Amino acid sequence: MFVAIVRFPSIKADQDNEFREWFNWSTQLLKKSPGFISRRLLAGKNQDYVAIVEHSEYDTFMAMRSTSEHRLIHEKALSLFNGASKMEFFQEITVGQKD
């Protein structure tokens, strides 16, 4: 499994509800992407947000990012943020466990 951690920039004043609606709407669109597993939103104490995006593999995640749906999602997000998102990528490691 491939995981992307998305650190969102600060949200423009009075746009918190719109951001949460955008996140829900965009997740519904992205669920249709091949390889999509899940997308969750986490809120920090300082009103900062992080998303955890799970895909079957890196290639399906990158393919999703090149779709017209993803471009639309990104365009709508520009009006909500002060800056750009930052991403970190992780690959799940399977470690054997003793019984």
TORVEX-971469 format. One record per atom (N, C-alpha, C): residue number from 0; atom name; x, y, z. Coordinates in steps of 0.02 Angstrom, whole numbers. Each point is the difference from the previous one (the first is absolute). Layout:
TORVEX-971469
NUM,CA,X,Y,Z
...
//
This chain:
TORVEX-971469
0,N,42,-59,0
0,CA,-42,59,0
0,C,45,62,0
1,N,-23,52,-34
1,CA,34,63,-5
1,C,-40,53,38
2,N,35,42,38
2,CA,-34,52,39
2,C,32,68,-15
3,N,-43,49,-11
3,CA,22,69,-8
3,C,-28,39,60
4,N,43,39,32
4,CA,-22,45,53
4,C,0,70,-31
5,N,-57,32,0
5,CA,-8,67,-30
5,C,-8,50,56
6,N,47,47,5
6,CA,-5,54,49
6,C,-27,61,-35
7,N,-62,17,18
7,CA,-33,57,-32
7,C,28,66,28
8,N,4,51,-42
8,CA,20,66,25
8,C,-57,29,42
9,N,11,57,31
9,CA,-53,30,40
9,C,-60,17,-46
10,N,-57,-4,30
10,CA,-63,14,-36
10,C,-16,74,8
11,N,-24,29,-54
11,CA,-18,71,2
11,C,-54,12,52
12,N,-2,61,26
12,CA,-47,17,53
12,C,-72,-17,-19
13,N,-35,-28,48
13,CA,-71,-18,-7
13,C,-13,-51,-55
14,N,49,-41,-18
14,CA,-9,-50,-52
14,C,2,-72,27
15,N,-1,-9,66
15,CA,6,-67,28
15,C,-56,-46,-22
16,N,-62,22,3
16,CA,-56,-42,-21
16,C,5,-16,-74
17,N,19,49,-40
17,CA,7,-11,-72
17,C,56,-51,-13
18,N,54,4,39
18,CA,54,-48,-8
18,C,-24,-71,14
19,N,-36,-8,55
19,CA,-25,-67,18
19,C,-49,-26,-52
20,N,-42,43,-28
20,CA,-45,-20,-54
20,C,39,-20,-62
21,N,52,40,-16
21,CA,43,-15,-58
21,C,33,-68,10
22,N,25,-13,61
22,CA,34,-63,13
22,C,-47,-59,-11
23,N,-61,5,25
23,CA,-49,-53,-8
23,C,-17,-10,-74
24,N,-13,55,-35
24,CA,-16,-3,-72
24,C,57,-31,-39
25,N,61,22,14
25,CA,57,-25,-38
25,C,14,-74,15
26,N,-12,-21,62
26,CA,9,-70,16
26,C,-49,-43,-39
27,N,-61,23,-7
27,CA,-50,-37,-38
27,C,23,-9,-73
28,N,30,51,-29
28,CA,26,-5,-68
28,C,59,-49,-4
29,N,45,6,48
29,CA,61,-41,-2
29,C,-13,-74,14
30,N,-54,-15,34
30,CA,-17,-70,15
30,C,-6,-42,-63
31,N,-15,32,-56
31,CA,-9,-35,-63
31,C,66,-18,-33
32,N,55,25,26
32,CA,66,-11,-31
32,C,24,-71,12
33,N,26,-32,-53
33,CA,29,-67,9
33,C,55,1,53
34,N,-1,-48,45
34,CA,51,-5,52
34,C,-15,39,63
35,N,-53,41,-1
35,CA,-18,39,60
35,C,-21,-47,56
36,N,26,13,60
36,CA,-20,-38,59
36,C,-38,44,49
37,N,30,57,19
37,CA,-34,45,47
37,C,32,68,0
38,N,-36,48,28
38,CA,24,69,8
38,C,-32,26,64
39,N,41,20,48
39,CA,-25,24,64
39,C,29,68,16
40,N,-40,40,35
40,CA,21,67,20
40,C,13,2,74
41,N,57,27,20
41,CA,18,8,70
41,C,8,75,14
42,N,-23,21,59
42,CA,6,70,21
42,C,49,5,58
43,N,46,47,-5
43,CA,47,13,54
43,C,-28,51,49
44,N,36,10,54
44,CA,-23,47,52
44,C,0,73,-24
45,N,42,15,-49
45,CA,6,69,-24
45,C,-41,12,-63
46,N,-53,-37,-8
46,CA,-44,4,-59
46,C,38,-13,-64
47,N,50,-43,4
47,CA,34,-23,-60
47,C,-28,-68,-18
48,N,2,-17,-64
48,CA,-30,-62,-24
48,C,52,-42,-37
49,N,-9,-66,7
49,CA,41,-49,-34
49,C,-48,-53,-28
50,N,15,-23,-60
50,CA,-39,-55,-29
50,C,46,-61,-7
51,N,-29,-58,12
51,CA,34,-63,-12
51,C,-35,-33,-59
52,N,38,-10,-53
52,CA,-28,-30,-61
52,C,33,-68,-10
53,N,-41,-52,-5
53,CA,25,-67,-10
53,C,-18,-25,-70
54,N,49,-25,-35
54,CA,-9,-29,-67
54,C,33,-68,-1
55,N,-19,-40,-48
55,CA,30,-67,-6
55,C,75,5,-15
56,N,20,51,-38
56,CA,70,9,-16
56,C,14,71,-25
57,N,63,17,-2
57,CA,22,66,-22
57,C,-27,17,-69
58,N,4,-47,-46
58,CA,-21,13,-69
58,C,-74,19,-5
59,N,-43,-32,39
59,CA,-72,17,-3
59,C,-12,69,30
60,N,38,17,52
60,CA,-6,66,30
60,C,20,54,-51
61,N,57,-10,-33
61,CA,23,49,-49
61,C,-46,5,-60
62,N,-29,-56,-21
62,CA,-48,1,-55
62,C,-62,40,19
63,N,-23,-7,63
63,CA,-57,38,24
63,C,14,75,-3
64,N,62,19,16
64,CA,18,71,0
64,C,3,32,-69
65,N,-3,-41,-52
65,CA,3,27,-68
65,C,-69,1,-34
66,N,-54,-14,37
66,CA,-67,-2,-28
66,C,-31,70,-2
67,N,-52,6,-42
67,CA,-37,64,-3
67,C,-36,13,66
68,N,-22,-53,35
68,CA,-33,9,65
68,C,48,31,50
69,N,62,-24,0
69,CA,49,28,47
69,C,15,73,-17
70,N,4,17,-63
70,CA,10,70,-20
70,C,-57,44,26
71,N,-61,-23,-7
71,CA,-59,37,24
71,C,4,8,76
72,N,17,-53,35
72,CA,7,3,73
72,C,52,52,20
73,N,56,0,-35
73,CA,54,47,15
73,C,-22,72,-14
74,N,-34,11,-56
74,CA,-24,67,-17
74,C,-47,28,54
75,N,-46,-41,24
75,CA,-47,22,51
75,C,35,13,66
76,N,54,-36,14
76,CA,36,8,63
76,C,38,66,3
77,N,21,26,-57
77,CA,41,61,0
77,C,-32,58,36
78,N,-66,4,-2
78,CA,-35,56,33
78,C,-5,-9,75
79,N,18,-59,26
79,CA,-7,-14,71
79,C,64,9,40
80,N,58,-5,-33
80,CA,64,-4,36
80,C,44,62,-8
81,N,42,9,50
81,CA,55,49,-3
81,C,64,-39,-14
82,N,13,-16,-62
82,CA,60,-37,-16
82,C,-15,-67,-32
83,N,51,-42,-2
83,CA,-5,-65,-33
83,C,7,-57,51
84,N,-29,-56,-16
84,CA,6,-60,41
84,C,69,-30,-6
85,N,20,-37,51
85,CA,63,-37,-2
85,C,-16,-74,10
86,N,35,-42,-36
86,CA,-14,-72,5
86,C,63,-39,19
87,N,-13,-54,37
87,CA,52,-48,17
87,C,-27,-68,-22
88,N,44,-43,-26
88,CA,-21,-65,-26
88,C,31,-56,41
89,N,-41,-53,9
89,CA,22,-57,39
89,C,-24,-65,-33
90,N,40,-51,4
90,CA,-17,-66,-24
90,C,-7,-45,60
91,N,-55,-38,4
91,CA,-10,-45,56
91,C,53,-56,-3
92,N,26,-17,57
92,CA,48,-55,6
92,C,-33,-55,40
93,N,1,-59,-28
93,CA,-29,-57,34
93,C,55,-33,41
94,N,-10,-4,65
94,CA,48,-29,46
94,C,-31,-61,31
95,N,35,-56,-2
95,CA,-26,-61,29
95,C,-9,7,75
96,N,-51,-32,26
96,CA,-14,2,72
96,C,5,-71,29
97,N,26,-4,60
97,CA,3,-64,34
97,C,-68,-17,29
98,N,-17,-64,-2
98,CA,-64,-21,30
98,C,7,-8,74
//
